Structure formats: C-alpha cells, structure tokens
Amino acid sequence: MEVCYDQITFYSTTHPTIDAVQWDDFPSGRTILFANRTWRVKGPGFYGPGPNNFSPLPEHVWVDAEDRLHMTIRQSGGVWYSTEITLNDYLGYGDYIFTTLGALDQLDLRSVLGLFLWQYSTFWDPAQAWWNPYNEIDVEYSRWGTAGNEIGQFVAQPWDWVGNIVRYDAVFGPGELSSHAFRWLPDRVEFRCWRGGPQDEAPQNLIFSWTYSGPHIPRPEQPRVHINLWYAGSPPSTQQEVVISGFTFTPAGGNTGTPEEISHLVPFDLRQNFPNPFNPSTSIEFILLEPTRVNLEIFDLKGRKIATLAEGHKSAGRHTVEWNARDQASGIYFYRLRTEAGTITRRMLLLK
C-alpha cells in the first residue's frame, strides 16, 4: 500500500508548544462570558491584524445586561485601540453562526469586522502561508478603504489563491438582526449569511452563500473562533462599534450539516461529480430550486480555466452535464458553479 502526503506538520513537545502559543497575544488574562461560553480578550499590545494596538479594557470590549457583545475601535489618550476575543475552547467540525445587530454596511471604509477560525503557530512566515498553516477561514465585513467595494467577503486563506475568496454586497437596517455562518466539514466549508437570527435561515432570507471545497480547508487541529474589529491602514474617521447579539455552534452530525438539509436552506446545490476519480469522462449535477443564470466552469490547480460546461439562464430542477477530459493531464481539477444567489466550488480527480 502506498500513501502520499502533500503536507506533514510537526509540533514541538517542549516550549514553545502549540498549546502555549495560542495565548501569547492575550497577556492581560481577562475573560468574558458571552453566549454561555468563556472568551479570552486580546491585549494589551501591538499585534496583527493591522497591526493595531489591541485593548482588553472593559470600556473597549464588554458584554451588556442582555448578553450582547460590544466590540469597538476607540481612541483613548491619543491612541487608537482595536478589539478581539477568542473562544477559550476548541470546538471542531460543525456550524458556527454569529448574529449581529445593526448596519454593518455603515462601517468606516477602513474598519474590518472579522468572524473567523484561526490557529496560532510557533512562528509567522508569509512565505509559508500558501498551505494555510494557521487553519484560517473568515467572514469579513469591510470596504478595505475603497467606497465602491462590496461590504462582505467569504475567505479561505491564503486569500490570494485562485478560488479562495468571494465578495458580495448587502444593505442592513440600523436595528436589523443578521446572521453570518460557516459550516466547517472535512471536505468543504459552507459559508452563508441571511437576515434574521439562527432560526430564520431560509431561502427567502438568504443574502449570499458560497461552498468552498478547495485545497485550504482547515485541518482538525485547534483553530478557535475569533471575533475582532480592527482597521486596515490609517485609523477610522470616527469611533466604531459593532454589536454581536449571539453566537451558536452545532457540532457536525447534529441538527445541521447534511446535504439533504442544506439543499432546503439554499436555492441551489452542486453535487460531487460521478465517477470520481474518473477517466476520461465524468458527470456533474447541479440543482436549482428556482430559475436563475448559471455559469459552470472547470479550473486546474493553477487557477487556469479549462472549460465552460454551462452558461446562461436555466430553469428550476436537476441539470446534468458531462465533462470529457481526454486532452487533460492527470491531477486535481476544480469545478465552480456561480448563480445569482452565490457560488459553490468542488474538486475532482482525473486518473489516467
């Protein structure tokens, strides 16, 4: 039997261990109770992202009497401070849902709200970021300094790898509840956002969705939930505050997560190709719950488009297309379905 690995990670059993370095950016020791879970508060100190000054003080990050988390970017004593918290426990595979209150689209152009998984490593080396050593996936709200940019994005790191980021726009009311989620599974990450709380996830409330099944799915090591509010570049023009009204987690295998349930929550689905592995032909099925414009394309590992299998307006129902790869080399390929409601990407293996 032959086994091939594309990456092997070794961790030190002496200081600094992988467990110890998870808390290097949290020297104050302050914790807060939010959504019936214990969270550590980052700072004080000058850390990434940004980098920014991060404050753990109660006047910068707090939980109110209604169990709502308040994150701020605030100037104090002539210094701008950002805020971040991380969950004390590692949760693993499952569905992570963050519910916010208010108009996220009104954030300052350079302010960034991050809802994400992250695992600290024993070192920071941008040259090694290509394999996502930090097990990071993100839901982020920011215009990144440009007024015309969309406000939201779903990301699998590294963000600049082809197929690892999608952006979307949305408008939120001043007191509106909205939910932002990723379902982390061994073979994919299902990103969604919708209007309302966790119980309101339904096609009619959907803002945007994207399923990522590329090469940078987090590994089941110890990436923890992080929530931060920080600024990219220069400080914002005014003090910023975001209210998180809730956080819920459902473990994989719980009440959410099966393909059958997912197909009822979003207005389209892209199924795994069959056969897989294949040589040289395979079938790809996608399902539309309502008529929409679609674009189904094939890409190689370098992000080059190989073929367009479907394009244009399609009726509701099941659709199947064939791909004959007789002119292609063996290897991993990605197929991506884009619709008016979102994008799903999956991978397949050609073995000749």
N, C-alpha and C positions, 0 to 999 in steps of 0.2 A: 504494500500500500504506500502510495506517495502522497505526501501532504505539502502544500505550498503556502507560504505566508507572505503577505505584502508588507507587514509591519510587525515587529516584535518590540514590546516595551518592557524595560527592566526598571524596577524601583529600588532605591536604597533601603536596607533594613536598619541602618544607623542614621543618625542625624545628618542632613535634614530628611526625614521620611516624608512620603507623600501625604500622610495624615497630618503631620505637623505644619506643612507649608500652606495648608488650606486656610490658616488663621493668621498669617503674617501681616495682613492688611487690616486686622481688627484688634489693635493693641489696647483699646480702652476697656475691653471686656464687657461693654454694655450689651444687654439683650433686651428685646421687647417681645411681648406676646401679641400676636396678630393671627386671626383666623384659627384660633386654638392651636397654634404652633409657636415654637420658640425660634426667634431670628436673632442673629448677631448683627451689630451695627458697625459699619466700616469707619476707620479713622481713630484718632486724628492723624492726618498725614497727607502727603502729596503722592498720589497713586494714579495708575490708569483706571479707567479710560480717561483720555484727555491729553496728558494727565491733568487732574484737578486736585485742589485741596478738598478733602472729604472730612466732614464733621460728624461726630457721633452724638452731639448735644441734643437734649430734648427739644430745644427751640428750633432745631433744624429738621428733625425727623421724630414723629410721635404717632401714637395711636389714640384716637379720641374715645369718648364715652360710648359711642355707637360702634366701636370696633372697626373704625375706618383708619387706614394708614395714610399719613400725610408725608409726602416726600417734597423737599424744597431745594431750590438753588437760591441762596440768600447771601447778601453782603453783610458782614459783621466786622466792625473795627477796620474798615477799609479793605477787607479781604473777602473774596467770593468763595463760598463753600458749596459743594455738591453733596449728595447723599446716596448711600447704598446700604441695603441689607441683604443678608443671605440666610437661607434656612439652615438651622443647626443640623438637621438630619438629611441624609441622602435618601431619596425616595425611589429611584429606579424607573423602570419602564412604566408608562401609564399616561394619563391625560391630565395636563396641567392647565388650569383655567384661572385667568386673572380678570377681575371685573373692576372697571374704572367708573368714576363719576365725573362728568364734565366734558368740556370741549377740548379734546386732545389736539384737534387741528389748529387751535389757537396758541399752541406753544410758540415761544420765541424761535426765530429762524435757526438759531444755533443750539437750542436746547434739545436734549435727547432723553426720551423715556425708554429704558430697556427692561424687558421682561424675558429672562433667558436662563439657560443652563450654562454652567462654567465650572471647570475644574482647574485649580491652580497646579502648576507644575513646579519642579525644583529650579527651573530657570526660564528666562524669557528670551527666545531667539526667533525673530521674524523669518529667518531663513528656513526654519523648521515648521513654519505654520501651514505648509502645504498639505500636511496629513491631519490637521485638526487635533494637535496633541492636547488641546485644552477642552476637548469634548463640548464645543460651544454651538448652540443654536439660539437664535434670537427672534423675538418680536420687538420691533423698534418703531418709535414714532418720532420723526424729526424731518425737517426740510433741509438739513445739512447746509444751512447758510444761503440757500437759493429759494426765493419766493415761489418760483414756478415748479418746484419739485413736489412729487406726491408726498403725502404725510407719513404713510405707513410702509413697512417692509418686513418680509419674512426672509430669514437668512440661515444658511448652514455655512459655518466657517471652514475654509477661508472664503470671504465674501467675493473675492475677485476671481474665483474659479468658475469657469463657464457653467451656468445652470444652477448656481448656488444662491441666487438672490432673485426675488420678485418684489416689485413695488406696486402700491395701489393708493388711491386717493379716497378720502371719506370726509364727510362733514358731520360733526357731532353737536348736539344742543348743549347749552350751558349746564343743565342738570341731568343730562342723559346718562343712563346706565349702558355700558357696552362691555362685551366680553372678548377676550383675546387668548387664544389657546394653541397649544401644540400637543399632539398625541405622539409620544416617543415610543416607537416599537423597534424590534431588532432589524427589520428590513426597510423601514420608512419613518418619516416624520410627517404627520398630518397637521398643517397649520390652518387655523380658521379664525375669523372674527365675525361677530354678529351683534345686533342691537338687543339689549336686554341682559338679564342675568344668566347664570349657567343653565337654568331650566328652560330658557327661551330659545335654545339653539334649534332652528328650523329653517327650511329653505326660504321662507318669506322674510326672515330676519337677517339672512346672511349678507355680510358686506363683502367678504372676499375669502377664498380658500386656496390652498396650494399643498400638494403632496410631494414631498421630496424623498427620492429613493436613490440618490447619487452616492458617490464614494465616501462622503464625510458624515455619515450618520454617527452620532456619539456612541462610544463603547460603554458597556455597563461596568464602569469603574466607580467613580464617585463624583460625577458632576452634580452640583447642587443648584437649587433655584436661587437666582439673584434678581433683585429689583433695584434699579438705580435711576437717578435723574441727574444729568451732568451736562456740560456744554462743550462743544467742539470749537476750538479756536478761541476767540475772544469771549468774555462774559456776555450774558444776555443784556438787553437794554433795560429790563425791569426784573424784579424778583419773580421767581417761578414757583408754582405749587401744583402738584398732582395728587389727587385723592384716589386711593385704591380701596374700593369698598369690600372686596372679598378675594379670597384665594381658595380654590378647591382642587383636590387631587383624587383621581380614581386610578388605582393600580391596573395594569394590563391584566385582562382576564376578569375585570369587574363588570360593571354595568355598561361600559362603553368600550369600543375598540374593535368590534368585529366588522368585516367588510359589509355584511348584510345590514348592520345598523348604520354604518357610515353612508351607504347608498341612499338611506332615507333622510339623512341630515343635509346632504349637499345635492345640488341639482344635476350632478354628472359624476361619472366614475370611469376610471381607466383600469382595465383588468390586466393581470400578468399575461404576457404572451404565452402561446402554447403551440408546439412544444418548446421547452426551454430547459437545457441547451437545445440548439437546433442546427440543422444543416440540410439544405441551404435556405429552406423556407419556414416561415412561422406565421401564425395568425394573431392579430391584435384586436381585441374587442373593447369598445367603449360604449357607455350607456348614458343617454341624455333623458332627463325627466321632463324637459321642455325644449322646444325648438331653439336653436342658437347657432351662431357662427363658430366654426371649429378650425383648428389647424393642428394636424398630427404630423410630426417630423421625427427623423432619425438623426442622431449625432454620434460621432465616435468619441473616444476618450479624450481627445484634444479639443473637443468642442466644435469640430467642423461638421456642418450639416451634410448628411449623406443623401437623404431623400425626403420628399414630402409625400405622405401617403393619403392624406385627406385635407381638403381645404374648401371653405365656403359654408353656406347655410345648410344645416342638417335638421331633419325632423326629430321629434322625440322618439325614443326607443333604443333598441340594441343595434349597433353597427359593427361589422367585422371587416377588416382589411387584411390583405396578405402582403408580406414583405419577402422578396426573394433576394438573398444576399450572395448569390453565386459569384459576384465580382468583388466581394469584400474579403479581407483577411480575417482569420480567426481572432476573437477577442471580445471584450465587453463593449456593448453599444447601449445608448440611452434613447428611449422614445418618449416624446413630450406631447401631451395634449393640452392645447390652450383653448379656452372658451371665454365667453363674456363674463362668466362667474369666477374664473380662476384658472389655475394651471396644475397639472399632475405630471410628474416625471417618474418613469420606471426604467429599470435596467434589464438587459438580456444578454445571453452568452452565445456567440456563434462558435461552434467547434467543428472544424473540418478535418 
